[in-house]
Amino acid sequence: MKRIIIIYTLLLSGSFLNADIEAGKAVYKANCAICHTVNGGSALGPDFNIVAYTRHKEEIADYAKDPYKYNKAFGYSANAMPTLPLTDKEFEDVADYISSLQPFKKWMIKKR
């Protein structure tokens, strides 16, 4: 019985993680897709595959919440991104979605 409960708990936790990514994808489509691509291409903002490769999820959420505060820290000379009227949960969800695009991250590379 204990084993079944543990398996069920793991399955539920996995579906919650997926739900956040799916919710984030919806936030992306509604608010970000006009300026950002996810599969390469031409857009005003950087492709989110590149963002996912180079940034931690927390950095993505922070930048999305306040792009004017972080644009210089992220190495941008200018900022065209508006401040979006999203909830904290929506910022977290879209950061989860963006981060999920690249499971391998730049900071995972072993330095020689």
Contact map, one row per residue, 1 for C-alpha under 8 A:
1111100000000000000000000000000000000000000000000000000000000000000000000000000000000000000000000000000000000000
1111110000000000000000000000000000000000000000000000000000000000000000000000000000000000000000000000000000000000
1111111000000000000000000000000000000000000000000000000000000000000000000000000000000000000000000000000000000000
1111111100000000000000000000000000000000000000000000000000000000000000000000000000000000000000000000000000000000
1111111110000000000000000000000000000000000000000000000000000000000000000000000000000000000000000000000000000000
0111111111000000000000000000000000000000000000000000000000000000000000000000000000000000000000000000000000000000
0011111111100000000000000000000000000000000000000000000000000000000000000000000000000000000000000000000000000000
0001111111110000000000000000000000000000000000000000000000000000000000000000000000000000000000000000000000000000
0000111111111000000000000000000000000000000000000000000000000000000000000000000000000000000000000000000000000000
0000011111111100000000000000000000000000000000000000000000000000000000000000000000000000000000000000000000000000
0000001111111110000000000000000000000000000000000000000000000000000000000000000000000000000000000000000000000000
0000000111111111000000000000000000000000000000000000000000000000000000000000000000000000000000000000000000000000
0000000011111111100000000000000000000000000000000000000000000000000000000000000000000000000000000000000000000000
0000000001111111110000000000000000000000000000000000000000000000000000000000000000000000000000000000000000000000
0000000000111111111000000000000000000000000000000000000000000000000000000000000000000000000000000000000000000000
0000000000011111111100000000000000000000000000000000000000000000000000000000000000000000000000000000000000000000
0000000000001111111110000000000000000000000000000000000000000000000000000000000000000000000000000000000000000000
0000000000000111111111000000000000000000000000000000000000000000000000000000000000000000000000000000000000000000
0000000000000011111111100000000000000000000000000000000000000000000000000000000000000000000000000000000000000000
0000000000000001111111110000000000000000000000000000000000000000000000000000000000000000000010011000000000000000
0000000000000000111111111000000000000000000000000000000000000000000000000000000000000000000011011001000000000000
0000000000000000011111111100000000000000000000000000000000000000000000000000000000000000000000001000000000000000
0000000000000000001111111110000000000000000000000000000000000000000000000000000000000000010011001000000000000000
0000000000000000000111111111000000000000000000000000000000000000000000000000000000000000011111111100000000000000
0000000000000000000011111111100000000000000000000000000000000000000000000000000000000000000011001000000000000000
0000000000000000000001111111110000000000000000000000000000000000000000000000000000000000000000000000000000000000
0000000000000000000000111111111100000000000000000000000000000000000000000000000000000000010011000000000000000000
0000000000000000000000011111111110000000000000000000000000000000000000000000000000000000000001000000000000000000
0000000000000000000000001111111111000000000000000000000000000000000000000000000000000000000000000000000000000000
0000000000000000000000000111111110000000000000000000000000000000000000000000000000000000000000000000000000000000
0000000000000000000000000011111111000000000000000000000000000000000000000000000000010000000000000000000000000000
0000000000000000000000000011111111110000000000000000000000000000000000000000000000000000000000000000000000000000
0000000000000000000000000001111111111000000000000000000000000000000000000000000000000000000000000000000000000000
0000000000000000000000000000101111110000001000000000000000000000000000000000000000000000000000000000000000000000
0000000000000000000000000000000111111000001110000000000000000000000000000000000000000000000000000000000000000000
0000000000000000000000000000000111111100001111110000000000000000000000000000000000000000000000000000000000000000
0000000000000000000000000000000010111111111011110000000000000000000000000000000000000000000000000000000000000000
0000000000000000000000000000000000011111000000111000000000000000000000000000000000000000000000000000100000000000
0000000000000000000000000000000000001111100000111000000000000000000000000000000000000000000000000000000000000000
0000000000000000000000000000000000001111110000101000000000000000000000000000000000000000000000000000000000000000
0000000000000000000000000000000000001011111000100000000000000000000000000000000000000000000000000000000000000000
0000000000000000000000000000000000001001111100000000000000000000000000000000000000000000000000000000000000000000
0000000000000000000000000000000001111000111111100000000000000000000000000000000000000000000000000000000000000000
0000000000000000000000000000000000110000011111000000000000000000000000000000000000000000000000000000000000000000
0000000000000000000000000000000000111000001111100000000000000000000000000000000010000000000000000000000000000000
0000000000000000000000000000000000011000001111110110000000000000000000000000000000000000000000000000000000000000
0000000000000000000000000000000000011111101011111110000000000000000000000000000000000000000000000000000000000000
0000000000000000000000000000000000011110000001111111000000000000000000000000000000000000000000000100100000000000
0000000000000000000000000000000000000111000000111111100000000000000000000000000000000000000000000100110000000000
0000000000000000000000000000000000000000000001111111110000000000000000000000000000000000000000000000000000000000
0000000000000000000000000000000000000000000001111111111000010000000000000000000000000000000000000110000000000000
0000000000000000000000000000000000000000000000011111111110000000000000000000000000000000000000000111110010000000
0000000000000000000000000000000000000000000000001111111000000000000000000000000000000000000000000010011111000000
0000000000000000000000000000000000000000000000000111111100000000000000000000000000000000000000000000000011100000
0000000000000000000000000000000000000000000000000011111110110000000000000000000000000000000000000010000010000000
0000000000000000000000000000000000000000000000000001011111110000000000000000000000000000000000000010000000000000
0000000000000000000000000000000000000000000000000001001111111000000000000000000000000000000000110110000000000000
0000000000000000000000000000000000000000000000000000000111111100000000000000000000000000000000100000000000000000
0000000000000000000000000000000000000000000000000000001111111110000000000000000000000000000000000000000000000000
0000000000000000000000000000000000000000000000000010001111111111000000000000000000000000000000100100000000000000
0000000000000000000000000000000000000000000000000000000011111111100000000000000000000000001101100000000000000000
0000000000000000000000000000000000000000000000000000000001111111111001000000000000000000000000000000000000000000
0000000000000000000000000000000000000000000000000000000000111111111011100000000000000000000000000000000000000000
0000000000000000000000000000000000000000000000000000000000011111111000000000000000110000001000000000000000000000
0000000000000000000000000000000000000000000000000000000000001111111000000000000000110000001000000000000000000000
0000000000000000000000000000000000000000000000000000000000000111111111000000000000100000000000000000000000000000
0000000000000000000000000000000000000000000000000000000000000111111111100000001011100000000000000000000000000000
0000000000000000000000000000000000000000000000000000000000000000011111100000001000000000000000000000000000000000
0000000000000000000000000000000000000000000000000000000000000010011111110000000000000000000000000000000000000000
0000000000000000000000000000000000000000000000000000000000000110011111111100000000000000000000000000000000000000
0000000000000000000000000000000000000000000000000000000000000010001111111111111000000000000000000000000000000000
0000000000000000000000000000000000000000000000000000000000000000000011111111110000000000000000000000000000000000
0000000000000000000000000000000000000000000000000000000000000000000001111111000000000000000000000000000000000000
0000000000000000000000000000000000000000000000000000000000000000000001111111000000000000000000000000000000000000
0000000000000000000000000000000000000000000000000000000000000000000000111111100000000000000000000000000000000000
0000000000000000000000000000000000000000000000000000000000000000000000111111111000000000000000000000000000000000
0000000000000000000000000000000000000000000000000000000000000000000000110011111000000000000000000000000000000000
0000000000000000000000000000000000000000000000000000000000000000000000110001111100000000000000000000000000000000
0000000000000000000000000000000000000000000000000000000000000000001100100001111110000000000000000000000000000000
0000000000000000000000000000000000000000000000000000000000000000000000000000011111000000000000000000000000000000
0000000000000000000000000000000000000000000010000000000000000000001000000000001111100000000000000000000000000000
0000000000000000000000000000000000000000000000000000000000000000001000000000000111110000000000000000000000000000
0000000000000000000000000000000000000000000000000000000000000001111000000000000011111000000000000000000000000000
0000000000000000000000000000001000000000000000000000000000000001100000000000000001111100000000000000000000000000
0000000000000000000000000000000000000000000000000000000000000000000000000000000000111110000000000000000000000000
0000000000000000000000000000000000000000000000000000000000000000000000000000000000011111011000000000000000000000
0000000000000000000000000000000000000000000000000000000000000000000000000000000000001111111000000000000000000000
0000000000000000000000000000000000000000000000000000000000000000000000000000000000000111111100000000000000000000
0000000000000000000000000000000000000000000000000000000000000000000000000000000000000011111110000000000000000000
0000000000000000000000110010000000000000000000000000000000000000000000000000000000000111111111000000000000000000
0000000000000000000000010000000000000000000000000000000000001001100000000000000000000111111111100000000000000000
0000000000000000000000010000000000000000000000000000000000001000000000000000000000000001111111110000000000000000
0000000000000000000110111010000000000000000000000000000000000000000000000000000000000000111111111000000000000000
0000000000000000000010111011000000000000000000000000000000001000000000000000000000000000011111111100000000000000
0000000000000000000000010000000000000000000000000000000011011000000000000000000000000000001111111110000000000000
0000000000000000000110010000000000000000000000000000000010000000000000000000000000000000000111111111000000000000
0000000000000000000111111000000000000000000000000000000000000000000000000000000000000000000011111111100000000000
0000000000000000000000010000000000000000000000011011000010010000000000000000000000000000000001111111110000000000
0000000000000000000000000000000000000000000000000011101110000000000000000000000000000000000000111111111000000000
0000000000000000000010000000000000000000000000000001000000000000000000000000000000000000000000011111111000000000
0000000000000000000000000000000000000100000000011001000000000000000000000000000000000000000000001111111000000000
0000000000000000000000000000000000000000000000001001100000000000000000000000000000000000000000000111111110000000
0000000000000000000000000000000000000000000000000000100000000000000000000000000000000000000000000011111110000000
0000000000000000000000000000000000000000000000000000100000000000000000000000000000000000000000000000011111010000
0000000000000000000000000000000000000000000000000001111000000000000000000000000000000000000000000000011111111000
0000000000000000000000000000000000000000000000000000110000000000000000000000000000000000000000000000000111111000
0000000000000000000000000000000000000000000000000000010000000000000000000000000000000000000000000000000011111100
0000000000000000000000000000000000000000000000000000000000000000000000000000000000000000000000000000000111111100
0000000000000000000000000000000000000000000000000000000000000000000000000000000000000000000000000000000011111110
0000000000000000000000000000000000000000000000000000000000000000000000000000000000000000000000000000000000111111
0000000000000000000000000000000000000000000000000000000000000000000000000000000000000000000000000000000000001111
0000000000000000000000000000000000000000000000000000000000000000000000000000000000000000000000000000000000000111
